[in-house]
């Protein structure tokens, strides 16, 4: 029974680690593009504000994913 529980715990940790990595990579790309758009002064203010909103939400998601993988 204990060995089965250990296997399940190990599988859970591996799954969370893999998912965390797979999610963080695209989030980092989105974050980078949103930051770039936000800082482009030649774009309309509305577009830059939208990029700021996207960036802030992506940062929240990244923090959630990082906290999940620390568990």
PAMIMAR-32342 format. One record per residue (C-alpha): residue in three letters; x, y, z. Coordinates in nm, 4 decimals. Layout:
<nodes>
<node><rest>Ala</rest><xx>X</xx><yy>Y</yy><zz>Z</zz></node>
...
</nodes>
This chain:
<nodes>
<node><rest>Unk</rest><xx>0.0000</xx><yy>0.0000</yy><zz>0.0000</zz></node>
<node><rest>Unk</rest><xx>0.2765</xx><yy>0.2478</yy><zz>0.0925</zz></node>
<node><rest>Unk</rest><xx>0.4712</xx><yy>0.1713</yy><zz>-0.2247</zz></node>
<node><rest>Unk</rest><xx>0.1609</xx><yy>0.2355</yy><zz>-0.4359</zz></node>
<node><rest>Unk</rest><xx>0.1084</xx><yy>0.5663</yy><zz>-0.2599</zz></node>
<node><rest>Unk</rest><xx>0.4729</xx><yy>0.6565</yy><zz>-0.3215</zz></node>
<node><rest>Unk</rest><xx>0.4297</xx><yy>0.5732</yy><zz>-0.6923</zz></node>
<node><rest>Unk</rest><xx>0.1185</xx><yy>0.7888</yy><zz>-0.7123</zz></node>
<node><rest>Unk</rest><xx>0.2956</xx><yy>1.0784</yy><zz>-0.5364</zz></node>
<node><rest>Unk</rest><xx>0.5932</xx><yy>1.0462</yy><zz>-0.7703</zz></node>
<node><rest>Unk</rest><xx>0.3677</xx><yy>1.0422</yy><zz>-1.0766</zz></node>
<node><rest>Unk</rest><xx>0.1815</xx><yy>1.3455</yy><zz>-0.9477</zz></node>
<node><rest>Unk</rest><xx>0.5061</xx><yy>1.5397</yy><zz>-0.8946</zz></node>
<node><rest>Unk</rest><xx>0.6290</xx><yy>1.4439</yy><zz>-1.2427</zz></node>
<node><rest>Unk</rest><xx>0.2982</xx><yy>1.5441</yy><zz>-1.4005</zz></node>
<node><rest>Unk</rest><xx>0.2957</xx><yy>1.8803</yy><zz>-1.2253</zz></node>
<node><rest>Unk</rest><xx>0.6603</xx><yy>1.9431</yy><zz>-1.3206</zz></node>
<node><rest>Unk</rest><xx>0.5962</xx><yy>1.8576</yy><zz>-1.6865</zz></node>
<node><rest>Unk</rest><xx>0.2769</xx><yy>2.0612</yy><zz>-1.7072</zz></node>
<node><rest>Unk</rest><xx>0.4420</xx><yy>2.3510</yy><zz>-1.5306</zz></node>
<node><rest>Unk</rest><xx>0.7277</xx><yy>2.3533</yy><zz>-1.7808</zz></node>
<node><rest>Unk</rest><xx>0.4933</xx><yy>2.3159</yy><zz>-2.0785</zz></node>
<node><rest>Unk</rest><xx>0.2761</xx><yy>2.6043</yy><zz>-1.9591</zz></node>
<node><rest>Unk</rest><xx>0.5545</xx><yy>2.8417</yy><zz>-1.8529</zz></node>
<node><rest>Unk</rest><xx>0.7216</xx><yy>2.8395</yy><zz>-2.1949</zz></node>
<node><rest>Unk</rest><xx>0.4278</xx><yy>2.9844</yy><zz>-2.3930</zz></node>
<node><rest>Unk</rest><xx>0.3408</xx><yy>3.2170</yy><zz>-2.1047</zz></node>
<node><rest>Unk</rest><xx>0.6934</xx><yy>3.3584</yy><zz>-2.1187</zz></node>
<node><rest>Unk</rest><xx>0.6603</xx><yy>3.4202</yy><zz>-2.4915</zz></node>
<node><rest>Unk</rest><xx>0.3228</xx><yy>3.5921</yy><zz>-2.4494</zz></node>
<node><rest>Unk</rest><xx>0.4636</xx><yy>3.7982</yy><zz>-2.1634</zz></node>
<node><rest>Unk</rest><xx>0.7562</xx><yy>3.9088</yy><zz>-2.3778</zz></node>
<node><rest>Unk</rest><xx>0.5384</xx><yy>4.0098</yy><zz>-2.6717</zz></node>
<node><rest>Unk</rest><xx>0.2889</xx><yy>4.1902</yy><zz>-2.4485</zz></node>
<node><rest>Unk</rest><xx>0.5721</xx><yy>4.3830</yy><zz>-2.2814</zz></node>
<node><rest>Unk</rest><xx>0.7145</xx><yy>4.4763</yy><zz>-2.6194</zz></node>
<node><rest>Unk</rest><xx>0.3768</xx><yy>4.6033</yy><zz>-2.7415</zz></node>
<node><rest>Unk</rest><xx>0.3204</xx><yy>4.7892</yy><zz>-2.4158</zz></node>
<node><rest>Unk</rest><xx>0.6514</xx><yy>4.9732</yy><zz>-2.4546</zz></node>
<node><rest>Unk</rest><xx>0.6095</xx><yy>5.0645</yy><zz>-2.8234</zz></node>
<node><rest>Unk</rest><xx>0.5354</xx><yy>5.4358</yy><zz>-2.8131</zz></node>
<node><rest>Unk</rest><xx>0.4308</xx><yy>5.4489</yy><zz>-3.1804</zz></node>
<node><rest>Unk</rest><xx>0.1252</xx><yy>5.2340</yy><zz>-3.1048</zz></node>
<node><rest>Unk</rest><xx>-0.2047</xx><yy>5.3836</yy><zz>-2.9899</zz></node>
<node><rest>Unk</rest><xx>-0.2487</xx><yy>5.4244</yy><zz>-2.6138</zz></node>
<node><rest>Unk</rest><xx>-0.5472</xx><yy>5.1860</yy><zz>-2.6214</zz></node>
<node><rest>Unk</rest><xx>-0.3335</xx><yy>4.9101</yy><zz>-2.7725</zz></node>
<node><rest>Unk</rest><xx>-0.0588</xx><yy>4.9650</yy><zz>-2.5165</zz></node>
<node><rest>Unk</rest><xx>-0.3131</xx><yy>4.9561</yy><zz>-2.2315</zz></node>
<node><rest>Unk</rest><xx>-0.4542</xx><yy>4.6286</yy><zz>-2.3645</zz></node>
<node><rest>Unk</rest><xx>-0.1026</xx><yy>4.4858</yy><zz>-2.3780</zz></node>
<node><rest>Unk</rest><xx>-0.0509</xx><yy>4.5990</yy><zz>-2.0174</zz></node>
<node><rest>Unk</rest><xx>-0.3664</xx><yy>4.4142</yy><zz>-1.9109</zz></node>
<node><rest>Unk</rest><xx>-0.2496</xx><yy>4.1010</yy><zz>-2.0934</zz></node>
<node><rest>Unk</rest><xx>0.0957</xx><yy>4.1261</yy><zz>-1.9330</zz></node>
<node><rest>Unk</rest><xx>-0.0484</xx><yy>4.1610</yy><zz>-1.5837</zz></node>
<node><rest>Unk</rest><xx>-0.2755</xx><yy>3.8588</yy><zz>-1.6273</zz></node>
<node><rest>Unk</rest><xx>0.0062</xx><yy>3.6490</yy><zz>-1.7730</zz></node>
<node><rest>Unk</rest><xx>0.2241</xx><yy>3.7399</yy><zz>-1.4744</zz></node>
<node><rest>Unk</rest><xx>-0.0550</xx><yy>3.6179</yy><zz>-1.2430</zz></node>
<node><rest>Unk</rest><xx>-0.0811</xx><yy>3.2930</yy><zz>-1.4382</zz></node>
<node><rest>Unk</rest><xx>0.2955</xx><yy>3.2417</yy><zz>-1.4252</zz></node>
<node><rest>Unk</rest><xx>0.2899</xx><yy>3.2915</yy><zz>-1.0476</zz></node>
<node><rest>Unk</rest><xx>0.0073</xx><yy>3.0400</yy><zz>-1.0114</zz></node>
<node><rest>Unk</rest><xx>0.1958</xx><yy>2.7833</yy><zz>-1.2188</zz></node>
<node><rest>Unk</rest><xx>0.5163</xx><yy>2.8421</yy><zz>-1.0222</zz></node>
<node><rest>Unk</rest><xx>0.3281</xx><yy>2.8038</yy><zz>-0.6934</zz></node>
<node><rest>Unk</rest><xx>0.1721</xx><yy>2.4819</yy><zz>-0.8201</zz></node>
<node><rest>Unk</rest><xx>0.5127</xx><yy>2.3351</yy><zz>-0.8994</zz></node>
<node><rest>Unk</rest><xx>0.6491</xx><yy>2.4291</yy><zz>-0.5541</zz></node>
<node><rest>Unk</rest><xx>0.3754</xx><yy>2.2311</yy><zz>-0.3817</zz></node>
</nodes>
